[in-house]
């Protein structure tokens, strides 16, 4: 699977950490639901991820520093405006 898109489905609860097991995932689109909690650090296992969209949810907290391991291949990151948009101490450049 290279695309996982479940945006606009009124999903609730936290983002499942099990999504980190989808190792060939290129695009993860979870925007415009009612997801809560923080981003699971297991998403850092998505090493070929090019797009992550979680905007339009109730995600809170800092972006886990493990997600900074994605590297230069990730081309689109869309986070909730209320999140502390940092990888550890450095700002997101996307």
N, C-alpha and C positions, 0 to 999 in steps of 0.2 A: 504494500500500500504506500503510495507516495503523497496522497491528498486525503486529509481528514477534515471535512467541513460540516460542522453542525451549528452554524450561526443562525440566529433568529428562531430559536426553538423553545424559548422560555425554560431552559434547563436551570436547575437550582443546585446548590451545594458546592463543594470544593472541586477544583480540577483534579481528576484522578491521577495519581502518581504513576499508574500503570501505563499511561500514554508514553512514558519514557521508554517503554519496551518496543515501540514502533520504530525500529532503528533506521528504516529506509524512508521515513517520512520527510517530505520536502516542504509541505505546507500544512500548518495547523491553524484552522480558522474557527475560533470559539466566540467570536464577537457577538454582541447584542443578545445575550442571554441574561440570566440572573445568577451567574456563578459568583461564589464568595470565597473568602479566605485568601491565601497567598499563592503565588506561583510555586508549584512543587519543584524542588531542586533536581528531581529525576528528569525533568525536561532537558537538562544539560546532556543527557545521553543521546539526544537527537542531533547527531554530529553532522548530518547532511541537510538539516533544516534551513530553508531559504526564507520562509515567511511564518511569522507568529502573530496572530491577531487575537487579543483578549479585551479589546476596548469595548465599551458599552456593557460592562459587567460591574460587579461590586467587589472586585479584587482590591486588596489592601496590602500595605507593608512594602518593604524594600524588595527589589528584584534580587533573588539569591545570587551571590557572587559566583557560584558554579556555572551560571548561565553565561558568564563572560567567556567561557571556554568554546563557545560556538565559533568564534573566529570571523574571518573576513568573508566567508561564504554567505552568511545571513544578510539578505538584502532588504528585508522589511520587518520592522518590529513596531507594533501598535499596542500601546499599553493604556490602561485607564489613566486619566489625567490626575487622579488623586494619589496615584502610586508614587513612591519615592523612586524616581527613575535613575537609579545608579547601579552599577556593578561594583559592589564593595564601596570604595571611596571614589571611583572614577565615573564620570557622567557617560551616558549612552551617546554615541556618535551617530546613531542611525536616524 
